Amino acid sequence: MDHEQEQSVRHFDHCPWLFAEDATEEQRLAQQERQRSVGGDSEIGERCYVAGSAAVFPDRLRLGDGSYIGAHAYVTGELTTGADCTLNPFTTVRGTVTLGSGVRIGAHTSLLGFNHSMAPDRPVFQQPLTSRGIKVGDDVWIGSHVVVVDGVTIGDHCVIGAGAVVTKDLPAWTVAAGNPARPLRDRRDSATPPAAGTDLSRFADTVRAQAADLLARCWDGDRYVDRPGAAPTVRAHCDAVEIADLLLGRAPEQLAADEHAGRLRALQDPQTGLVPEFDEPLSLDEGFPGEGAALYHVLCVGYALDLLGVSFPHPVCGVREMTARQLVARLKALPWRDGAWGAGAWIDAWATGAHWNLRRDEDGGTEPGTLEALFGWLLTRADPWTGMWGTPGTPSPEAGRLQVVNGYYRLTRGSFAQFGLPVPHPERVVDAVLDHSRDARYFGAGQENACNVLDVAHPLWLCTRQLGTGGGDGYRTAEIRAWAERQLSAALPRWRDGRGFGFGPGTAGPGPDPGLQGTEMWLAIIWYLADLLGRSDELGCRPRGIHRPEPARSGLGSRSDSEG
């Protein structure tokens, strides 16, 4: 090993969070060998780092995904961690220690999950060891030079100040410091200043000031594109209308409001009531699309028109003409086993088509009994263990709960939420969604995309409102708030001045480049996250389109909320 490489390895040992991006292939192979060489009964997750200079001699080690052990750390005994845990340089962890997910342990801190007996009949060095163990919850920050002694439990979301000596249990959300450590306050206290990076008023002022330029950037002179260089799409026009309404309270200035409305209304096919993508034919399955852009256009064009004060000129015929028997047959044929997201998207579009039909002045929004058949079918097929549809009982090893949770959002958005009806088994939904929110494949640092975050935020918001626990203590409220805080703190810095938000990393959706879709979705997400924390008023705006929090209808009658 030459001097330059040796310096680099020492750098990673002290700054292991840089390894994933900066390591050479040779260094990655060396790290794999380092992890294989750890003795005892050891299992080390993906994207982990174990410093070569660390003394890691466990009896049993379970290191969760995305975790690391820094330079000169000393680890013995039995250590179990969740995902995204960090043992910073010179940390000592001995005895039996269990960490939740997202635990940060500062440099030179000691977690001592064992003790000596002190009977006077023999020297201390001859005394037997005892171990009650240390337990640390999720989302805990333990500062530098802290000592935690055997038998202590530290609850979720605690913060322990530097130099503290923790000798007694600390309940969730405690901020503690001192020797011995004493609770100073609750992190949720209204007097607590917002976390760094979550100044919502300043953020809202920034995005409002830049909204007009962002929309102009995505106008090619004739039509809207998601981002410069992309092809024009129907959705881009609708996203522009949603963003302008939310941030500016008016239509985008590239056209007059009636011109926006006229263009969007003209896109509807009068024979089917559907809106195809530009220059693409409609693809129908028994009168109503099974997938594709036309399915989503029922939502986005309909709500863009609604924001502009008008509506579709024609009924959605595949909804109006479908009988209850035909609908139930379609519901049974949806891909519940391996495509629950697609199944939920179909229901979202069909139910939204029913909503637009019922908004029309003429009779015949749907066939008699069809809407009742939809909700009856859904209510009798919700899994009582998870409150969801599909096959969600056991997460799949390939995708976890991604399909069923994302499908749940789409399904309930268009049906229960849009029609103002309660969802079944809300507590079990919260359990399943929180379980999914810990999947590092989708919610690890830098892994979040707009679809996956929205599809957790909205179900949590919907269920907490139904349970009546949105603003205070209630069913898993502390965990919901903690997740919302983390996501909000991560989301706001993703704004790119003059360009907006990217959808997310990788190739999913439009990808990482800032554009209209990412901006429209993340602005809605930020509102829901802020509302889960009781802070949405700081934004000074409220979604009124696809992501509106209020129901569009009150039950299954023919009148919408906006019609009285």
C-alpha positions in Angstrom: 0.0 0.0 0.0 1.6 3.3 -1.0 1.5 6.4 1.1 -1.3 8.1 -0.9 -3.6 5.1 -0.6 -2.8 4.8 3.1 -3.9 8.4 3.6 -7.1 7.7 1.8 -8.0 4.7 3.9 -7.3 6.6 7.1 -9.6 9.4 5.7 -12.5 6.9 5.2 -11.9 5.4 8.7 -12.5 8.9 10.1 -15.1 10.0 7.5 -16.9 6.7 6.5 -19.9 8.5 5.1 -17.7 9.4 2.1 -16.8 5.8 1.3 -19.9 5.0 -0.8 -19.1 7.8 -3.3 -15.4 8.1 -3.2 -13.9 4.7 -2.7 -11.9 3.0 -5.5 -12.8 -0.6 -6.6 -9.7 -1.8 -4.8 -10.8 -0.1 -1.6 -14.3 -1.6 -1.9 -12.8 -5.1 -2.2 -10.6 -4.4 0.8 -13.6 -3.3 2.8 -15.5 -6.5 1.9 -12.6 -8.5 3.2 -12.4 -6.4 6.3 -16.1 -7.1 7.0 -15.6 -10.8 6.4 -12.7 -10.9 8.9 -14.8 -9.6 11.8 -15.0 -12.5 14.2 -17.8 -14.0 16.3 -21.3 -14.5 15.1 -21.4 -11.5 12.7 -23.9 -10.3 10.1 -23.2 -7.0 8.4 -25.8 -5.3 6.2 -25.5 -3.5 2.9 -23.7 -0.2 2.5 -21.9 -0.6 5.8 -18.3 0.4 6.7 -16.1 -1.1 9.4 -12.9 0.9 9.9 -9.7 -1.0 9.6 -8.3 0.7 12.7 -11.4 -0.2 14.8 -11.1 -3.0 17.3 -14.2 -5.1 16.6 -14.1 -8.4 18.6 -17.8 -9.3 19.1 -19.4 -12.4 20.4 -22.4 -11.4 18.3 -22.8 -8.5 15.8 -25.8 -7.5 13.7 -24.9 -4.3 11.9 -28.0 -2.8 10.0 -27.9 -1.5 6.5 -26.2 1.8 6.0 -24.4 1.7 9.3 -20.7 2.2 10.1 -18.1 1.8 12.8 -15.5 4.6 12.7 -11.8 4.8 13.4 -10.4 3.3 16.6 -13.8 2.3 17.9 -13.8 -0.6 20.4 -16.7 -3.1 20.1 -17.0 -6.3 22.1 -19.9 -8.4 23.4 -23.3 -8.4 21.7 -24.2 -5.4 19.5 -27.3 -5.2 17.4 -28.2 -2.1 15.4 -31.0 -1.0 13.1 -30.4 0.8 9.8 -28.3 4.0 9.4 -26.5 3.8 12.8 -23.1 5.5 13.3 -20.4 4.6 15.8 -18.1 7.6 15.3 -14.3 7.5 16.0 -13.1 6.3 19.4 -16.6 5.1 20.4 -16.6 2.2 22.9 -19.5 -0.3 22.8 -19.2 -3.3 25.2 -21.5 -5.8 26.7 -25.1 -6.2 25.4 -26.2 -3.2 23.4 -29.2 -2.8 21.1 -29.7 0.3 18.9 -32.7 1.2 16.9 -32.5 2.8 13.5 -31.0 6.2 12.8 -28.9 6.3 16.0 -25.9 8.7 16.0 -23.2 8.1 18.6 -20.6 10.9 19.0 -16.8 10.4 19.2 -15.3 9.2 22.4 -18.7 8.0 23.8 -19.0 4.8 25.8 -22.0 2.5 25.9 -21.1 0.0 28.7 -23.7 -2.8 28.7 -22.1 -4.8 31.5 -20.8 -4.2 35.1 -18.6 -5.7 37.8 -20.0 -7.1 41.0 -18.7 -5.3 44.1 -19.0 -7.8 47.0 -16.4 -7.1 49.7 -15.2 -10.8 49.9 -12.8 -10.6 47.0 -10.9 -8.1 44.8 -12.9 -6.3 42.1 -10.8 -7.9 39.3 -12.0 -11.3 40.5 -15.7 -10.4 40.7 -18.1 -11.9 38.2 -19.5 -9.7 35.4 -23.2 -8.9 35.1 -25.1 -7.6 32.1 -28.6 -6.2 31.9 -27.9 -4.5 28.6 -28.5 -1.1 27.1 -31.4 -0.4 24.8 -31.5 2.7 22.5 -34.6 3.5 20.4 -34.9 5.0 16.9 -33.8 8.5 15.9 -31.5 9.1 18.8 -28.5 11.4 18.9 -25.9 10.8 21.6 -23.3 13.5 21.7 -19.5 13.2 22.2 -17.9 12.0 25.5 -21.2 10.6 26.8 -21.2 7.5 29.1 -24.3 5.3 29.2 -24.2 2.6 31.9 -25.6 -0.9 32.0 -29.3 -1.3 32.4 -30.3 2.0 30.8 -33.1 2.3 28.2 -33.1 5.5 26.0 -36.4 6.0 24.3 -37.0 7.0 20.6 -36.1 10.5 19.4 -33.9 11.4 22.4 -31.0 13.8 22.3 -28.2 13.4 24.9 -25.8 16.4 25.3 -22.1 16.1 25.2 -20.3 14.9 28.3 -23.5 13.5 29.9 -23.4 10.4 32.1 -26.7 8.5 31.7 -27.6 6.4 34.7 -31.4 6.2 34.4 -33.9 5.5 31.7 -35.0 8.4 29.5 -38.5 8.4 27.9 -39.0 9.2 24.2 -38.4 12.7 23.0 -36.2 13.7 26.0 -33.4 16.2 25.6 -31.0 15.4 28.5 -27.6 16.6 29.7 -25.4 16.6 32.8 -23.7 14.3 35.2 -25.8 12.5 36.1 -28.0 13.2 33.0 -31.2 15.1 33.7 -34.1 15.7 31.4 -34.1 19.3 30.2 -37.2 19.4 27.9 -39.3 17.5 25.5 -38.2 17.8 21.8 -41.8 18.3 20.8 -42.3 21.3 23.1 -43.8 24.2 21.2 -41.0 26.4 22.5 -38.5 24.2 20.7 -37.2 26.1 17.6 -37.7 24.3 14.3 -35.0 21.8 13.3 -32.2 23.2 11.1 -33.3 23.4 7.5 -37.1 23.5 8.3 -37.8 27.3 8.2 -41.1 26.8 6.4 -42.0 30.5 6.1 -38.7 31.4 4.5 -38.9 28.3 2.2 -42.4 29.4 1.1 -41.3 32.9 0.4 -38.4 31.6 -1.7 -40.5 29.3 -3.8 -43.3 31.8 -4.3 -40.7 34.4 -5.5 -39.3 31.9 -8.0 -42.5 30.3 -9.2 -43.0 32.5 -12.2 -39.5 32.0 -13.5 -39.7 28.2 -12.9 -42.9 28.0 -15.0 -41.4 30.1 -17.8 -38.4 27.8 -17.9 -40.7 24.9 -18.7 -42.6 26.7 -21.5 -41.2 25.9 -25.0 -43.1 28.7 -26.6 -46.2 26.7 -27.4 -46.6 24.0 -24.8 -45.3 23.0 -21.4 -42.5 20.5 -20.9 -41.5 18.9 -17.6 -38.0 20.4 -17.9 -36.0 22.1 -20.7 -35.2 19.6 -23.5 -38.0 17.2 -22.7 -41.0 16.6 -24.9 -44.3 18.4 -24.2 -46.8 16.4 -22.2 -50.3 16.8 -21.0 -49.2 16.3 -17.5 -46.6 19.1 -17.7 -49.4 21.5 -18.6 -51.5 20.3 -15.6 -48.5 20.4 -13.2 -47.9 24.0 -14.3 -51.5 24.9 -13.5 -51.3 23.2 -10.1 -48.0 24.9 -9.2 -49.3 28.4 -10.2 -52.5 27.9 -8.3 -50.7 26.8 -5.1 -47.9 29.4 -5.1 -49.4 32.3 -7.0 -53.1 31.9 -6.7 -53.7 32.3 -10.4 -53.1 30.6 -13.8 -49.6 30.4 -15.3 -48.9 33.7 -17.1 -47.9 32.0 -20.4 -51.6 32.0 -21.4 -54.7 33.7 -20.2 -56.8 31.5 -17.8 -59.5 30.9 -20.4 -56.8 29.9 -22.9 -55.4 27.3 -20.5 -59.0 26.0 -19.9 -59.7 25.9 -23.6 -56.6 24.0 -24.5 -57.1 21.4 -21.8 -60.8 20.9 -22.6 -60.0 20.5 -26.3 -57.8 17.5 -25.4 -60.7 15.4 -24.3 -61.9 12.8 -26.8 -65.7 13.3 -27.1 -66.4 9.6 -27.8 -64.7 8.2 -24.7 -64.3 11.2 -22.4 -60.6 10.3 -22.0 -57.5 12.4 -22.7 -54.7 10.8 -24.7 -51.1 11.8 -24.6 -50.0 14.2 -27.3 -49.7 12.3 -30.6 -50.5 9.0 -29.1 -53.6 6.8 -29.7 -56.0 5.8 -26.9 -55.7 2.3 -25.7 -58.9 1.0 -24.1 -59.7 -2.2 -22.2 -63.5 -2.7 -22.2 -64.1 1.0 -22.6 -61.7 2.3 -19.9 -57.9 2.2 -20.0 -56.1 -0.4 -18.0 -52.9 1.6 -17.7 -50.9 4.4 -19.3 -51.0 8.2 -19.5 -54.8 8.4 -20.2 -55.5 6.8 -16.9 -53.7 9.5 -15.0 -55.1 12.3 -17.2 -58.5 11.6 -15.7 -57.0 13.0 -12.5 -54.6 15.7 -13.6 -56.6 17.2 -16.5 -59.8 17.1 -14.4 -58.3 18.8 -11.4 -56.4 21.4 -13.6 -59.7 22.3 -15.2 -61.3 22.5 -11.7 -58.6 24.9 -10.6 -59.3 27.0 -13.7 -63.0 27.2 -12.8 -64.4 24.8 -15.5 -64.8 21.1 -16.1 -64.6 18.4 -18.7 -67.0 19.1 -21.6 -67.9 15.4 -22.0 -68.6 12.6 -19.5 -66.1 9.8 -18.9 -68.0 7.2 -20.8 -66.2 4.1 -19.6 -67.3 5.0 -16.1 -70.8 6.2 -17.0 -71.6 3.0 -18.9 -70.0 0.4 -16.7 -72.5 -1.7 -14.7 -71.9 -2.8 -11.1 -71.4 -6.4 -12.3 -68.9 -5.3 -14.9 -67.1 -3.1 -12.3 -66.8 -6.0 -9.9 -65.4 -8.2 -12.6 -62.8 -5.6 -13.4 -61.9 -5.2 -9.8 -61.4 -8.9 -9.4 -59.2 -9.0 -12.5 -56.8 -6.2 -11.3 -53.2 -7.3 -10.6 -53.5 -7.5 -6.8 -50.9 -10.1 -6.3 -47.9 -8.6 -8.0 -49.1 -5.1 -9.2 -51.0 -3.6 -6.3 -49.8 -0.1 -7.3 -51.4 -0.6 -10.8 -54.6 -1.8 -9.3 -54.8 1.2 -7.0 -54.1 3.5 -9.9 -56.9 2.0 -11.9 -59.4 2.5 -9.0 -58.1 6.1 -8.5 -58.8 6.9 -12.1 -62.2 5.2 -12.3 -63.5 6.7 -9.0 -62.2 10.2 -10.1 -64.0 9.7 -13.4 -67.1 9.0 -11.4 -66.6 12.2 -9.4 -66.3 14.3 -12.6 -69.4 12.6 -14.1 -71.4 13.4 -10.9 -70.3 17.0 -11.2 -72.0 17.4 -14.5 -75.5 18.9 -14.8 -76.9 16.1 -16.8 -78.2 12.8 -15.4 -76.4 9.5 -15.5 -73.0 10.0 -13.8 -72.8 6.3 -13.2 -75.0 3.3 -13.5 -77.2 2.7 -10.5 -75.4 0.9 -7.7 -72.0 1.1 -9.3 -70.3 3.3 -6.7 -71.9 1.3 -3.9 -70.5 -1.8 -5.5 -67.0 -0.2 -5.6 -66.9 0.7 -1.9 -68.7 -2.6 -0.8 -66.1 -4.6 -2.7 -63.2 -2.6 -1.2 -64.5 -2.7 2.3 -65.0 -6.5 2.3 -61.6 -7.2 0.9 -59.3 -5.0 3.0 -56.8 -7.1 4.9 -57.8 -6.7 8.6 -54.1 -7.2 9.6 -52.8 -4.3 7.5 -55.9 -2.4 6.3 -54.6 -2.7 2.8 -55.4 -4.5 -0.5 -53.4 -7.0 -2.5 -51.2 -9.5 -0.7 -49.4 -7.4 2.0 -49.4 -9.8 4.9 -45.7 -10.6 4.5 -43.4 -8.1 2.8 -41.7 -9.6 -0.3 -37.9 -10.0 -0.2 -37.6 -8.2 -3.5 -39.7 -5.1 -2.9 -40.9 -5.2 0.8 -44.3 -3.4 1.1 -43.6 -1.0 -1.8 -46.4 -2.2 -4.1 -49.1 -2.4 -1.5 -48.3 0.9 0.3 -48.0 2.8 -3.0 -51.2 1.1 -4.2 -53.0 2.0 -1.0 -52.3 5.7 -1.5 -53.6 5.7 -5.1 -56.6 3.6 -4.2 -57.7 5.6 -1.1 -56.9 9.0 -2.7 -59.5 8.4 -5.4 -62.1 6.5 -3.4 -62.3 7.0 0.4 -60.4 10.3 0.6 -62.0 11.9 -2.5 -65.5 10.8 -1.4 -65.0 11.7 2.3 -65.5 8.2 3.6 -63.5 6.5 6.4 -60.9 4.0 5.6 -61.1 0.5 7.2 -58.6 -0.5 10.0 -56.7 2.8 10.2 -54.5 1.6 13.1 -53.3 -1.4 11.1 -52.6 0.9 8.2 -50.4 3.1 10.3 -48.5 -0.1 11.5 -48.0 -1.3 7.9 -47.0 2.2 6.6 -44.5 2.9 9.4 -43.0 -0.6 8.8 -42.5 0.3 5.2 -41.1 3.7 6.0 -38.1 2.0 7.7 -37.1 0.2 4.5 -33.7 1.7 3.6 -34.1 0.8 0.0 -36.7 3.5 -0.4 -36.1 5.7 2.6 -32.4 5.5 3.3 -30.3 8.7 3.0 -30.6 9.9 -0.6 -32.9 7.1 -1.7 -36.3 8.9 -1.4 -38.3 9.8 -4.5 -41.5 11.9 -4.6 -43.8 8.9 -5.2 -42.6 6.8 -2.3 -42.6 9.7 0.2 -46.0 10.9 -0.8 -47.4 7.4 -0.6 -46.3 7.2 3.0 -47.1 10.8 4.0 -50.7 10.8 2.7 -51.9 7.5 4.3 -50.4 8.6 7.7 -52.1 12.0 7.4 -55.4 10.4 6.3 -55.4 7.8 9.1 -54.3 10.3 11.9 -57.2 12.6 10.9 -59.6 9.7 11.0 -58.3 8.5 14.4 -58.5 12.0 15.8 -54.9 12.1 16.8 -53.4 14.4 14.3 -52.4 17.2 16.7 -51.5 15.4 19.9 -50.8 12.2 21.7 -52.4 9.2 20.0 -51.8 6.0 18.1 -48.0 6.0 17.3 -48.2 9.8 16.9 -44.6 10.3 18.2 -43.2 7.9 15.5 -45.3 9.6 12.8 -44.1 13.0 13.8 -40.5 11.8 13.9 -40.7 10.4 10.4 -42.3 13.6 9.1 -39.6 15.7 10.8 -36.8 13.7 9.2 -38.5 13.8 5.7 -39.2 17.5 6.0 -35.6 18.3 7.0 -34.4 16.3 4.0 -36.9 17.6 1.5 -36.4 21.4 1.8 -32.7 21.5 0.9 -33.5 19.7 -2.3 -35.0 22.8 -3.8 -32.9 24.1 -6.7 -33.2 27.9 -7.2 -35.1 28.8 -10.3 -35.6 25.2 -11.3 -37.6 23.5 -8.5 -37.5 20.0 -7.3 -36.3 16.8 -9.0 -38.5 13.8 -8.7 -35.8 11.7 -7.1 -32.7 9.6 -7.6 -32.2 6.9 -10.2 -34.4 6.3 -13.2 -37.8 6.1 -11.5 -40.2 8.7 -12.9 -38.6 11.8 -14.5 -35.4 11.2 -12.6 -33.3 13.6 -10.5 -33.3 16.7 -12.7 -35.6 19.5 -11.4 -38.9 19.8 -13.3 -42.6 20.4 -13.0 -43.7 16.9 -11.9 -41.1 16.8 -9.1 -41.9 20.3 -8.0 -45.7 19.7 -8.0 -45.4 16.5 -6.0 -42.7 17.7 -3.5 -44.7 20.9 -2.7 -47.7 18.7 -1.9 -45.5 16.4 0.2 -44.1 19.3 2.1 -47.6 20.5 3.0 -48.6 17.1 4.3 -45.4 16.6 6.3 -45.8 20.1 7.8 -49.4 19.4 8.6 -48.5 16.2 10.4 -46.3 18.4 12.5 -49.0 21.0 13.0 -47.0 23.6 11.0 -48.7 23.8 7.6 -50.0 27.3 8.3 -46.4 28.5 8.1 -46.4 27.8 4.4 -49.2 30.2 3.7 -50.8 27.9 1.0 -52.9 24.8 0.8 -53.2 22.3 -2.1 -56.5 22.6 -4.0 -56.0 20.2 -6.9 -55.1 16.5 -7.0 -53.5 16.7 -3.6 -56.2 18.7 -1.8 -56.6 17.5 1.8 -60.3 18.0 1.9 -62.7 15.5 0.3 -64.0 16.6 -3.1 -67.4 15.1 -2.3 -69.4 14.2 0.8 -70.4 10.6 0.4 -71.8 9.0 -2.7 -74.4 11.6 -3.6 -74.5 13.7 -6.7 -73.2 17.0 -5.2 -69.6 17.9 -4.5 -68.5 19.9 -1.5 -67.8 22.9 -3.7 -71.5 22.7 -4.8 -72.8 22.8 -1.3 
